[in-house]
């Protein structure tokens, strides 16, 4: 069943008395009920030639026409010839390696030059999908691997898998402070009460869980591997900062870097000048929504974080 071709459905008589949205969710199990409700709200669904609300009670025999083409979310954005590092691609999804500095999708102050603009140029069919197929995001200055859907069925499946915590995402992070061992940070995250551009640990926030383990220890810093159980905005950055282990280079959640006495200038310069949060999404794994095969991809540590680690190793005793 194509995501891009008008679909005509006849409501069966045994659905009499059901809400329209529930009936369609039962008839179209590949799509989430929330997606179907969104189509109805956007008047992409007609019942016997008329628009109806999701709560409309069907009697059976109605002809329902769906035009599930969601171009409205992308039409205001231009396709731009921006290179994309594609790690994997099939008919259903693609996995890309996002570089530092690339914004994932347009927002305030970033209307062009984003991954979404690049996807719209790479494959014009992406314009038929919400946010051009993007189902999760990485911060502008976080590098690494992410998945993009190429069909509405795959978009729905991946979105549901992320919500059900069935997508495994692992990150490399280099933090300030000497960690003794790994652990789990299970603290809810919500908007900062005083700075709406930031996130913070908040009792009113959404559940957020980060598992981590130590990869390599230095005297004043630690290389850790973090595994996300949830995917809240800035989750790793907020969680580690709250535990007094802020990421090196994090201008938002780390206190201002102070030069350390009695250490070589090279180390001080490296730590003070690192231009972004030292965070890299290096592994992505899940069950392919169409083939049902377990798939996994990895991304090498970027040069800037490798250089930071080498400098820390050179001065690990200081």
Buried (B, 14 or more C-beta within 10 A) or exposed (E): EEBEEEBEBEBBEEBEEBBBBBBBBEBBEBBBBEBBBBBBEEEBBBBEEEEBEBEBEBEBEBEBBBBBBBEEBBEEBEBBEBEBEEBBBEEBBBBBBBEBEBBBBBEEEBEEBBBBBBBBBBBEBBBBBBBBBBBBBBBBBBBBBBBBBBBBBBBBBBBBBBEEEBBBBBBBBBBBEEBEEBEEBEBBBBBBEEEEEBBBBBEEBEEBBBBBEBBBBBEBBBBBBBBBBBBBBBBBBBBBBBBEBBBBBBEBBBEEBEEEEEBEEEBBEBBBEBEBBBBBBBBBBBBBBBEEEEBEBEBEBBEBBEEBBEBBEEBEEE
